[in-house]
């Protein structure tokens, strides 16, 4: 009985550590699909310590040269001023604002060193959305493929253009392996 309790404790500890090793983050991943560029937003953010003010968000589109991305239905949102994002790196040379052909989901805006989210966003709440640029490629939008990470006080926002998700860190893989080993040991002794 003691061995089983210890093994279950080991599994719980490993899973707790693994969950803590993967911080919340919002990722907007863009891919060229046929003749279109499609982006999908997923994740959550720890907005603790950020100063948000009411704002109206309108228009959806992209301007890579000054790190501008507008997504969502528009309407009332909350904008964080410069104490929010670290200075945003440009993600291309496209200097014109190009409107998206469609957008859905939550308001999500990166404008240089500002971040806009749905009004009254609660830290840790799931953000989802999509953004489509019909009959465009990364080249026609002026986007330089790559991953661009923006730092918040307690989290990150990542824009990925034509790159796959990062491989998990070795520490995360080790923790997951530890949990799996404990689970196997538990099942073998039954």
TAZIBEL-V680348 format. One record per pair of residues at least 12 apart in sequence whose ideal C-beta (glycine too) atoms are under 10 Angstrom apart, sorted by the first residue. I is the first residue (numbers start at 0). J is the second residue. D is the distance in Angstrom with one decimal. If there is no record, write none. Layout:
BEGIN
i=I j=J d=D
i=I j=J d=D
END
This chain:
BEGIN
i=2 j=184 d=8.9
i=2 j=185 d=8.9
i=2 j=188 d=6.7
i=3 j=184 d=9.9
i=3 j=185 d=6.7
i=3 j=188 d=7.1
i=3 j=189 d=8.5
i=5 j=181 d=9.2
i=5 j=184 d=9.9
i=5 j=185 d=9.7
i=6 j=180 d=9.8
i=6 j=181 d=5.4
i=6 j=182 d=8.2
i=6 j=183 d=9.8
i=6 j=184 d=5.8
i=6 j=185 d=4.4
i=6 j=186 d=9.5
i=6 j=187 d=9.9
i=6 j=188 d=7.7
i=7 j=181 d=8.2
i=7 j=182 d=9.4
i=7 j=185 d=6.7
i=8 j=181 d=8.9
i=9 j=177 d=7.6
i=9 j=178 d=8.0
i=9 j=180 d=8.8
i=9 j=181 d=4.3
i=9 j=182 d=9.2
i=9 j=184 d=8.5
i=9 j=185 d=8.7
i=10 j=177 d=8.8
i=10 j=178 d=5.6
i=10 j=179 d=9.0
i=10 j=180 d=9.4
i=10 j=181 d=4.6
i=10 j=182 d=5.7
i=10 j=184 d=9.3
i=10 j=185 d=7.0
i=11 j=178 d=8.9
i=11 j=181 d=9.1
i=12 j=174 d=9.5
i=12 j=177 d=8.8
i=12 j=178 d=8.7
i=12 j=181 d=8.8
i=13 j=173 d=9.5
i=13 j=174 d=5.5
i=13 j=175 d=7.7
i=13 j=176 d=8.8
i=13 j=177 d=4.6
i=13 j=178 d=3.7
i=13 j=179 d=8.6
i=13 j=180 d=8.8
i=13 j=181 d=6.3
i=13 j=182 d=9.2
i=14 j=174 d=8.3
i=14 j=175 d=8.7
i=14 j=177 d=9.5
i=14 j=178 d=5.4
i=14 j=181 d=9.4
i=14 j=182 d=9.7
i=15 j=174 d=9.5
i=15 j=178 d=9.6
i=16 j=170 d=9.2
i=16 j=171 d=9.3
i=16 j=173 d=9.9
i=16 j=174 d=5.3
i=16 j=175 d=9.8
i=16 j=177 d=8.4
i=16 j=178 d=8.7
i=17 j=167 d=9.7
i=17 j=170 d=9.3
i=17 j=171 d=6.4
i=17 j=172 d=9.5
i=17 j=173 d=9.4
i=17 j=174 d=4.3
i=17 j=175 d=5.7
i=17 j=176 d=10.0
i=17 j=177 d=8.5
i=17 j=178 d=6.5
i=18 j=174 d=9.4
i=19 j=174 d=9.3
i=20 j=167 d=9.1
i=20 j=168 d=7.5
i=20 j=170 d=6.3
i=20 j=171 d=5.1
i=20 j=173 d=9.7
i=20 j=174 d=6.2
i=20 j=175 d=9.4
i=21 j=167 d=8.3
i=21 j=168 d=9.2
i=21 j=171 d=6.6
i=21 j=174 d=9.7
i=22 j=43 d=10.0
i=22 j=44 d=9.9
i=22 j=45 d=7.5
i=22 j=153 d=8.2
i=22 j=154 d=6.4
i=22 j=155 d=7.6
i=23 j=42 d=6.7
i=23 j=43 d=4.7
i=23 j=44 d=6.2
i=23 j=45 d=5.4
i=23 j=46 d=9.9
i=23 j=122 d=8.3
i=23 j=123 d=6.1
i=23 j=124 d=9.9
i=23 j=125 d=9.7
i=23 j=153 d=8.7
i=23 j=154 d=5.8
i=23 j=155 d=9.0
i=24 j=41 d=9.6
i=24 j=42 d=5.2
i=24 j=43 d=7.8
i=24 j=44 d=7.2
i=24 j=45 d=8.8
i=24 j=148 d=9.0
i=24 j=151 d=9.2
i=24 j=154 d=5.9
i=24 j=155 d=4.9
i=24 j=156 d=7.1
i=24 j=157 d=6.5
i=25 j=40 d=6.7
i=25 j=41 d=7.4
i=25 j=42 d=3.8
i=25 j=43 d=6.7
i=25 j=44 d=5.2
i=25 j=105 d=9.6
i=25 j=107 d=7.4
i=25 j=109 d=10.0
i=25 j=114 d=9.4
i=25 j=116 d=9.0
i=25 j=125 d=9.4
i=25 j=126 d=5.3
i=25 j=127 d=9.7
i=25 j=128 d=9.8
i=25 j=149 d=9.5
i=25 j=151 d=9.3
i=25 j=154 d=7.8
i=25 j=155 d=8.0
i=25 j=156 d=5.1
i=25 j=157 d=7.4
i=25 j=158 d=9.6
i=26 j=39 d=8.6
i=26 j=40 d=7.4
i=26 j=41 d=6.1
i=26 j=42 d=5.2
i=26 j=126 d=9.6
i=26 j=146 d=9.1
i=26 j=148 d=9.7
i=26 j=155 d=8.9
i=26 j=156 d=7.8
i=26 j=157 d=4.7
i=26 j=158 d=8.0
i=26 j=159 d=6.5
i=26 j=164 d=7.6
i=26 j=165 d=9.7
i=27 j=39 d=7.2
i=27 j=40 d=4.7
i=27 j=41 d=8.2
i=27 j=42 d=8.7
i=27 j=68 d=7.1
i=27 j=70 d=7.4
i=27 j=107 d=7.2
i=27 j=109 d=8.5
i=27 j=126 d=9.3
i=27 j=128 d=8.0
i=27 j=129 d=9.5
i=27 j=130 d=7.7
i=27 j=147 d=9.6
i=27 j=156 d=7.6
i=27 j=157 d=7.3
i=27 j=158 d=5.1
i=27 j=159 d=7.1
i=27 j=160 d=9.3
i=28 j=40 d=8.2
i=28 j=41 d=7.9
i=28 j=146 d=9.3
i=28 j=157 d=8.3
i=28 j=158 d=8.2
i=28 j=159 d=4.4
i=28 j=160 d=8.3
i=28 j=161 d=9.1
i=28 j=162 d=8.3
i=28 j=163 d=8.6
i=28 j=164 d=7.5
i=29 j=61 d=9.1
i=29 j=68 d=9.6
i=29 j=90 d=9.5
i=29 j=130 d=7.9
i=29 j=131 d=10.0
i=29 j=132 d=8.8
i=29 j=137 d=7.8
i=29 j=140 d=9.2
i=29 j=142 d=7.6
i=29 j=144 d=8.9
i=29 j=158 d=7.3
i=29 j=159 d=6.5
i=29 j=160 d=4.8
i=29 j=161 d=6.9
i=29 j=162 d=9.2
i=30 j=137 d=9.4
i=30 j=159 d=8.7
i=30 j=160 d=8.4
i=30 j=161 d=6.5
i=30 j=162 d=9.4
i=30 j=163 d=9.6
i=31 j=132 d=9.7
i=31 j=135 d=8.6
i=31 j=136 d=5.7
i=31 j=137 d=6.2
i=31 j=138 d=9.3
i=31 j=142 d=9.8
i=31 j=144 d=9.2
i=31 j=160 d=9.1
i=31 j=161 d=6.7
i=32 j=131 d=8.8
i=33 j=133 d=9.7
i=33 j=134 d=9.6
i=34 j=132 d=9.9
i=34 j=133 d=7.4
i=34 j=134 d=5.3
i=34 j=135 d=7.8
i=34 j=136 d=7.9
i=35 j=100 d=7.9
i=35 j=101 d=9.7
i=35 j=131 d=5.8
i=35 j=132 d=6.3
i=35 j=133 d=5.3
i=35 j=134 d=6.8
i=35 j=135 d=6.6
i=35 j=136 d=8.7
i=36 j=61 d=8.8
i=36 j=97 d=9.8
i=36 j=99 d=9.1
i=36 j=100 d=9.8
i=36 j=130 d=8.4
i=36 j=131 d=7.3
i=36 j=132 d=4.3
i=36 j=133 d=8.6
i=36 j=134 d=9.4
i=36 j=135 d=5.0
i=36 j=136 d=6.5
i=36 j=137 d=6.5
i=36 j=138 d=10.0
i=36 j=139 d=8.5
i=36 j=140 d=6.3
i=36 j=142 d=7.8
i=36 j=160 d=8.4
i=36 j=161 d=9.2
i=37 j=99 d=9.9
i=37 j=101 d=9.4
i=37 j=129 d=6.8
i=37 j=130 d=7.4
i=37 j=131 d=5.1
i=37 j=132 d=7.8
i=37 j=133 d=9.4
i=37 j=135 d=10.0
i=38 j=61 d=8.7
i=38 j=68 d=8.3
i=38 j=70 d=7.3
i=38 j=99 d=8.6
i=38 j=102 d=9.1
i=38 j=107 d=9.9
i=38 j=128 d=8.2
i=38 j=129 d=6.5
i=38 j=130 d=4.2
i=38 j=131 d=7.6
i=38 j=132 d=8.3
i=38 j=158 d=8.3
i=38 j=159 d=8.9
i=38 j=160 d=8.6
i=39 j=104 d=9.0
i=39 j=127 d=8.2
i=39 j=128 d=7.6
i=39 j=129 d=5.4
i=39 j=130 d=8.1
i=39 j=131 d=9.9
i=39 j=159 d=9.8
i=40 j=68 d=9.8
i=40 j=70 d=6.5
i=40 j=71 d=8.7
i=40 j=102 d=10.0
i=40 j=103 d=9.7
i=40 j=104 d=6.2
i=40 j=105 d=7.2
i=40 j=107 d=5.6
i=40 j=125 d=10.0
i=40 j=126 d=5.9
i=40 j=127 d=5.9
i=40 j=128 d=4.0
i=40 j=129 d=6.9
i=40 j=130 d=7.6
i=40 j=156 d=9.8
i=40 j=158 d=9.8
i=41 j=104 d=9.5
i=41 j=125 d=7.7
i=41 j=126 d=7.2
i=41 j=127 d=5.9
i=41 j=128 d=8.4
i=41 j=129 d=9.8
i=42 j=125 d=7.4
i=42 j=126 d=6.0
i=42 j=127 d=8.6
i=42 j=154 d=9.1
i=42 j=155 d=9.4
i=42 j=156 d=8.4
i=42 j=157 d=8.5
i=43 j=120 d=9.5
i=43 j=121 d=9.4
i=43 j=122 d=7.8
i=43 j=123 d=5.1
i=43 j=124 d=5.9
i=43 j=125 d=5.3
i=43 j=126 d=6.1
i=43 j=127 d=9.9
i=43 j=154 d=8.5
i=44 j=107 d=9.8
i=44 j=114 d=8.4
i=44 j=116 d=7.4
i=44 j=120 d=7.8
i=44 j=122 d=6.7
i=44 j=123 d=7.6
i=44 j=124 d=8.4
i=44 j=125 d=9.9
i=44 j=126 d=7.0
i=44 j=151 d=6.6
i=44 j=153 d=8.5
i=44 j=154 d=5.0
i=44 j=155 d=8.6
i=44 j=156 d=7.1
i=45 j=122 d=5.3
i=45 j=123 d=6.6
i=45 j=151 d=7.3
i=45 j=152 d=8.2
i=45 j=153 d=4.2
i=45 j=154 d=4.4
i=45 j=155 d=9.6
i=46 j=77 d=9.1
i=46 j=79 d=7.5
i=46 j=83 d=8.1
i=46 j=114 d=8.5
i=46 j=116 d=7.3
i=46 j=120 d=6.6
i=46 j=121 d=8.6
i=46 j=122 d=4.7
i=46 j=123 d=8.7
i=46 j=124 d=9.6
i=46 j=151 d=7.1
i=46 j=152 d=8.4
i=46 j=153 d=7.8
i=46 j=154 d=7.5
i=47 j=122 d=5.9
i=47 j=123 d=9.5
i=47 j=151 d=9.1
i=47 j=152 d=7.0
i=47 j=153 d=5.3
i=47 j=154 d=8.6
i=48 j=82 d=8.1
i=48 j=83 d=9.0
i=48 j=122 d=9.8
i=48 j=151 d=8.6
i=48 j=152 d=4.5
i=48 j=153 d=6.5
i=49 j=77 d=9.3
i=49 j=79 d=4.7
i=49 j=80 d=8.8
i=49 j=82 d=6.9
i=49 j=83 d=4.7
i=49 j=84 d=8.9
i=49 j=114 d=7.7
i=49 j=116 d=9.3
i=49 j=120 d=9.8
i=49 j=122 d=8.9
i=49 j=151 d=6.6
i=49 j=152 d=6.3
i=49 j=153 d=8.5
i=49 j=154 d=9.4
i=50 j=77 d=9.9
i=50 j=78 d=9.4
i=50 j=79 d=6.1
i=50 j=80 d=5.8
i=50 j=81 d=9.0
i=50 j=82 d=5.3
i=50 j=83 d=7.0
i=51 j=76 d=9.0
i=51 j=77 d=4.0
i=51 j=78 d=6.6
i=51 j=79 d=5.1
i=51 j=80 d=8.4
i=51 j=83 d=8.0
i=51 j=114 d=8.6
i=51 j=115 d=8.6
i=51 j=116 d=7.4
i=51 j=118 d=8.8
i=51 j=119 d=9.0
i=51 j=120 d=7.6
i=52 j=76 d=9.9
i=52 j=77 d=6.8
i=52 j=78 d=5.7
i=52 j=79 d=7.9
i=52 j=80 d=6.8
i=52 j=115 d=9.8
i=53 j=75 d=6.8
i=53 j=76 d=7.9
i=53 j=77 d=6.2
i=53 j=78 d=7.8
i=53 j=118 d=6.7
i=53 j=119 d=9.4
i=54 j=75 d=7.8
i=54 j=76 d=5.7
i=54 j=77 d=6.7
i=54 j=78 d=3.9
i=54 j=79 d=9.6
i=54 j=80 d=9.9
i=54 j=106 d=9.6
i=54 j=108 d=9.0
i=54 j=113 d=9.1
i=54 j=115 d=6.3
i=54 j=118 d=8.7
i=55 j=73 d=8.0
i=55 j=74 d=7.1
i=55 j=75 d=6.2
i=55 j=76 d=7.2
i=55 j=78 d=9.2
i=55 j=115 d=9.6
i=55 j=118 d=9.8
i=56 j=69 d=6.8
i=56 j=70 d=9.3
i=56 j=71 d=6.8
i=56 j=72 d=8.8
i=56 j=73 d=5.4
i=56 j=74 d=6.6
i=56 j=75 d=7.7
i=56 j=76 d=4.4
i=56 j=77 d=9.3
i=56 j=78 d=7.9
i=56 j=106 d=5.2
i=56 j=107 d=9.1
i=56 j=108 d=5.7
i=56 j=110 d=9.6
i=56 j=115 d=5.4
i=56 j=116 d=9.5
i=56 j=117 d=9.4
i=56 j=118 d=9.5
i=57 j=69 d=8.2
i=57 j=73 d=4.9
i=57 j=74 d=8.1
i=57 j=76 d=9.8
i=58 j=73 d=6.9
i=58 j=96 d=7.9
i=58 j=98 d=6.7
i=58 j=99 d=8.9
i=58 j=102 d=9.5
i=58 j=108 d=9.6
i=59 j=71 d=6.9
i=59 j=72 d=8.4
i=59 j=73 d=7.1
i=59 j=98 d=6.6
i=59 j=99 d=4.5
i=59 j=100 d=9.2
i=59 j=101 d=8.2
i=59 j=102 d=4.0
i=59 j=103 d=9.6
i=59 j=106 d=9.6
i=59 j=107 d=9.8
i=59 j=108 d=9.2
i=59 j=128 d=9.8
i=59 j=130 d=6.6
i=59 j=131 d=9.6
i=59 j=132 d=9.9
i=60 j=95 d=9.5
i=60 j=96 d=5.4
i=60 j=97 d=5.3
i=60 j=98 d=4.2
i=60 j=99 d=5.2
i=60 j=100 d=9.6
i=60 j=102 d=8.6
i=60 j=130 d=8.4
i=60 j=132 d=8.1
i=60 j=140 d=9.5
i=61 j=90 d=8.7
i=61 j=91 d=8.7
i=61 j=93 d=7.4
i=61 j=95 d=9.6
i=61 j=96 d=7.3
i=61 j=97 d=5.7
i=61 j=98 d=8.6
i=61 j=99 d=7.2
i=61 j=109 d=9.7
i=61 j=130 d=7.8
i=61 j=132 d=7.3
i=61 j=135 d=9.4
i=61 j=140 d=6.2
i=61 j=141 d=8.7
i=61 j=142 d=7.7
i=61 j=158 d=9.7
i=62 j=89 d=9.2
i=62 j=90 d=9.8
i=62 j=91 d=8.9
i=62 j=93 d=6.4
i=62 j=94 d=6.9
i=62 j=95 d=6.7
i=62 j=96 d=4.5
i=62 j=97 d=7.2
i=62 j=110 d=9.1
i=62 j=140 d=9.2
i=62 j=141 d=8.3
i=63 j=89 d=6.1
i=63 j=90 d=4.9
i=63 j=91 d=3.0
i=63 j=92 d=6.6
i=63 j=93 d=4.3
i=63 j=94 d=8.2
i=63 j=95 d=9.6
i=63 j=96 d=10.0
i=63 j=97 d=9.1
i=63 j=137 d=9.2
i=63 j=140 d=6.7
i=63 j=141 d=5.0
i=63 j=142 d=5.1
i=63 j=143 d=7.3
i=63 j=147 d=9.6
i=63 j=158 d=9.7
i=63 j=160 d=8.8
i=64 j=89 d=5.3
i=64 j=90 d=8.7
i=64 j=91 d=6.6
i=64 j=92 d=5.7
i=64 j=93 d=5.9
i=64 j=94 d=4.5
i=64 j=95 d=8.7
i=64 j=96 d=9.9
i=64 j=141 d=6.9
i=65 j=87 d=8.2
i=65 j=89 d=6.3
i=65 j=90 d=9.8
i=65 j=93 d=9.7
i=65 j=94 d=8.0
i=65 j=96 d=9.5
i=65 j=110 d=8.1
i=65 j=111 d=5.8
i=66 j=84 d=9.0
i=66 j=86 d=8.5
i=66 j=87 d=3.6
i=66 j=88 d=6.4
i=66 j=89 d=5.3
i=66 j=90 d=6.3
i=66 j=91 d=9.3
i=66 j=109 d=6.2
i=66 j=110 d=7.6
i=66 j=111 d=5.6
i=66 j=112 d=8.3
i=66 j=113 d=9.8
i=66 j=147 d=7.7
i=66 j=149 d=8.0
i=66 j=158 d=8.6
i=67 j=87 d=8.6
i=67 j=89 d=9.2
i=67 j=90 d=9.5
i=67 j=93 d=9.7
i=67 j=96 d=7.0
i=67 j=108 d=8.3
i=67 j=109 d=6.9
i=67 j=110 d=5.3
i=67 j=111 d=7.0
i=67 j=113 d=9.6
i=68 j=87 d=9.3
i=68 j=90 d=8.4
i=68 j=99 d=9.7
i=68 j=107 d=7.7
i=68 j=108 d=6.8
i=68 j=109 d=4.7
i=68 j=110 d=7.9
i=68 j=130 d=7.8
i=68 j=147 d=9.9
i=68 j=156 d=9.7
i=68 j=158 d=6.8
i=69 j=96 d=8.6
i=69 j=98 d=9.0
i=69 j=99 d=8.0
i=69 j=102 d=8.1
i=69 j=106 d=8.7
i=69 j=107 d=8.2
i=69 j=108 d=5.0
i=69 j=109 d=8.3
i=69 j=110 d=7.6
i=69 j=115 d=8.3
i=69 j=130 d=8.6
i=70 j=99 d=7.5
i=70 j=102 d=5.3
i=70 j=103 d=8.7
i=70 j=104 d=7.2
i=70 j=105 d=8.0
i=70 j=106 d=7.4
i=70 j=107 d=4.7
i=70 j=108 d=7.0
i=70 j=109 d=9.0
i=70 j=115 d=9.7
i=70 j=126 d=9.9
i=70 j=128 d=5.3
i=70 j=129 d=7.9
i=70 j=130 d=4.6
i=71 j=102 d=6.1
i=71 j=103 d=7.8
i=71 j=104 d=6.0
i=71 j=105 d=5.4
i=71 j=106 d=3.7
i=71 j=107 d=5.5
i=71 j=108 d=7.5
i=71 j=115 d=8.6
i=71 j=116 d=9.2
i=71 j=117 d=7.7
i=71 j=126 d=9.5
i=71 j=128 d=5.8
i=71 j=129 d=9.7
i=71 j=130 d=8.6
i=72 j=102 d=7.0
i=72 j=103 d=7.2
i=72 j=104 d=7.8
i=72 j=105 d=8.4
i=72 j=106 d=6.9
i=72 j=117 d=9.6
i=72 j=128 d=9.0
i=73 j=102 d=8.4
i=73 j=106 d=7.2
i=73 j=108 d=9.9
i=74 j=106 d=7.0
i=74 j=117 d=8.9
i=74 j=118 d=8.2
i=75 j=106 d=8.3
i=75 j=117 d=8.4
i=75 j=118 d=4.7
i=75 j=119 d=9.2
i=76 j=105 d=9.1
i=76 j=106 d=4.3
i=76 j=107 d=8.9
i=76 j=108 d=7.1
i=76 j=114 d=10.0
i=76 j=115 d=4.6
i=76 j=116 d=6.4
i=76 j=117 d=6.0
i=76 j=118 d=5.5
i=76 j=119 d=9.6
i=76 j=120 d=8.5
i=77 j=106 d=8.5
i=77 j=114 d=9.1
i=77 j=115 d=6.6
i=77 j=116 d=5.7
i=77 j=117 d=7.2
i=77 j=118 d=5.2
i=77 j=119 d=7.0
i=77 j=120 d=6.2
i=78 j=106 d=9.8
i=78 j=108 d=7.6
i=78 j=110 d=8.3
i=78 j=113 d=5.8
i=78 j=114 d=7.4
i=78 j=115 d=4.5
i=78 j=116 d=8.4
i=78 j=118 d=9.9
i=79 j=108 d=9.9
i=79 j=112 d=9.0
i=79 j=113 d=6.2
i=79 j=114 d=4.7
i=79 j=115 d=7.4
i=79 j=116 d=7.8
i=79 j=120 d=9.9
i=79 j=151 d=8.3
i=79 j=152 d=9.8
i=80 j=112 d=8.3
i=80 j=113 d=6.4
i=80 j=114 d=9.3
i=81 j=111 d=8.7
i=81 j=112 d=4.9
i=81 j=113 d=7.1
i=82 j=112 d=9.1
i=82 j=151 d=9.9
i=82 j=152 d=7.8
i=83 j=112 d=7.2
i=83 j=113 d=6.7
i=83 j=114 d=5.0
i=83 j=115 d=9.6
i=83 j=116 d=9.9
i=83 j=149 d=9.2
i=83 j=150 d=9.6
i=83 j=151 d=6.2
i=83 j=152 d=7.6
i=83 j=156 d=9.8
i=84 j=109 d=7.1
i=84 j=110 d=9.1
i=84 j=111 d=8.1
i=84 j=112 d=4.9
i=84 j=113 d=6.7
i=84 j=114 d=5.2
i=84 j=149 d=4.9
i=84 j=150 d=6.9
i=84 j=151 d=6.3
i=84 j=152 d=9.4
i=84 j=155 d=9.7
i=84 j=156 d=7.2
i=85 j=112 d=7.2
i=85 j=148 d=9.0
i=85 j=149 d=6.2
i=85 j=150 d=3.9
i=85 j=151 d=7.8
i=85 j=152 d=9.3
i=85 j=155 d=9.3
i=85 j=156 d=9.9
i=86 j=111 d=7.5
i=86 j=112 d=5.3
i=86 j=149 d=8.6
i=86 j=150 d=9.2
i=87 j=109 d=6.1
i=87 j=110 d=8.2
i=87 j=111 d=5.5
i=87 j=112 d=5.8
i=87 j=113 d=8.6
i=87 j=114 d=9.2
i=87 j=147 d=7.7
i=87 j=148 d=9.8
i=87 j=149 d=5.3
i=87 j=150 d=9.6
i=87 j=156 d=9.0
i=87 j=158 d=9.1
i=88 j=143 d=10.0
i=88 j=145 d=9.5
i=88 j=147 d=5.5
i=88 j=148 d=8.4
i=88 j=149 d=7.9
i=88 j=158 d=9.5
i=89 j=111 d=9.3
i=89 j=141 d=9.7
i=89 j=142 d=10.0
i=89 j=143 d=8.3
i=89 j=147 d=8.5
i=90 j=109 d=9.5
i=90 j=137 d=9.8
i=90 j=140 d=9.8
i=90 j=141 d=9.2
i=90 j=142 d=6.1
i=90 j=143 d=6.2
i=90 j=144 d=9.0
i=90 j=145 d=7.2
i=90 j=146 d=9.3
i=90 j=147 d=4.8
i=90 j=158 d=6.0
i=90 j=159 d=9.8
i=90 j=160 d=6.5
i=91 j=137 d=7.7
i=91 j=138 d=9.3
i=91 j=140 d=7.0
i=91 j=141 d=4.6
i=91 j=142 d=4.1
i=91 j=143 d=4.5
i=91 j=144 d=8.8
i=91 j=145 d=9.2
i=91 j=147 d=9.6
i=91 j=160 d=7.9
i=92 j=140 d=10.0
i=92 j=141 d=4.9
i=92 j=142 d=8.6
i=92 j=143 d=7.1
i=93 j=137 d=9.4
i=93 j=138 d=9.4
i=93 j=139 d=8.4
i=93 j=140 d=5.4
i=93 j=141 d=2.0
i=93 j=142 d=6.5
i=93 j=143 d=9.3
i=94 j=141 d=7.0
i=95 j=140 d=9.3
i=95 j=141 d=7.7
i=97 j=132 d=6.7
i=97 j=135 d=7.2
i=97 j=139 d=8.3
i=97 j=140 d=5.8
i=97 j=141 d=8.2
i=97 j=142 d=9.9
i=98 j=132 d=8.4
i=99 j=129 d=9.4
i=99 j=130 d=5.1
i=99 j=131 d=6.0
i=99 j=132 d=5.5
i=99 j=133 d=8.4
i=99 j=135 d=9.2
i=100 j=130 d=9.2
i=100 j=131 d=5.4
i=100 j=132 d=6.2
i=100 j=133 d=3.8
i=100 j=134 d=8.0
i=100 j=135 d=8.5
i=101 j=129 d=7.6
i=101 j=130 d=7.6
i=101 j=131 d=4.6
i=101 j=132 d=9.0
i=101 j=133 d=7.7
i=102 j=128 d=7.1
i=102 j=129 d=6.9
i=102 j=130 d=5.1
i=102 j=131 d=7.3
i=102 j=132 d=10.0
i=103 j=127 d=8.7
i=103 j=128 d=6.1
i=103 j=129 d=5.2
i=103 j=130 d=8.3
i=103 j=131 d=8.9
i=104 j=117 d=9.6
i=104 j=126 d=7.7
i=104 j=127 d=4.8
i=104 j=128 d=2.5
i=104 j=129 d=6.0
i=104 j=130 d=8.6
i=105 j=117 d=5.1
i=105 j=120 d=8.2
i=105 j=124 d=9.1
i=105 j=125 d=8.7
i=105 j=126 d=5.0
i=105 j=127 d=6.2
i=105 j=128 d=5.1
i=106 j=118 d=7.9
i=106 j=120 d=8.8
i=106 j=126 d=9.2
i=106 j=128 d=8.3
i=107 j=120 d=9.9
i=107 j=126 d=6.2
i=107 j=127 d=9.2
i=107 j=128 d=5.7
i=107 j=130 d=8.8
i=107 j=156 d=8.7
i=109 j=147 d=9.3
i=109 j=149 d=6.6
i=109 j=156 d=6.7
i=109 j=158 d=7.4
i=112 j=149 d=8.5
i=114 j=149 d=7.8
i=114 j=151 d=7.4
i=114 j=156 d=7.0
i=122 j=153 d=8.6
i=122 j=154 d=8.8
i=123 j=154 d=9.7
i=126 j=156 d=9.7
i=136 j=161 d=9.9
i=137 j=160 d=6.0
i=137 j=161 d=6.1
i=140 j=160 d=9.0
i=142 j=158 d=9.4
i=142 j=160 d=5.1
i=142 j=161 d=8.2
i=143 j=160 d=7.3
i=143 j=161 d=9.5
i=144 j=159 d=8.8
i=144 j=160 d=4.8
i=144 j=161 d=3.8
i=144 j=162 d=6.5
i=145 j=158 d=8.9
i=145 j=159 d=7.9
i=145 j=160 d=6.2
i=145 j=161 d=7.8
i=145 j=162 d=6.2
i=146 j=158 d=7.3
i=146 j=159 d=4.9
i=146 j=160 d=7.7
i=146 j=161 d=9.4
i=146 j=162 d=5.2
i=146 j=163 d=9.4
i=146 j=164 d=9.2
i=146 j=165 d=7.6
i=147 j=159 d=7.8
i=147 j=160 d=7.8
i=147 j=162 d=9.9
END
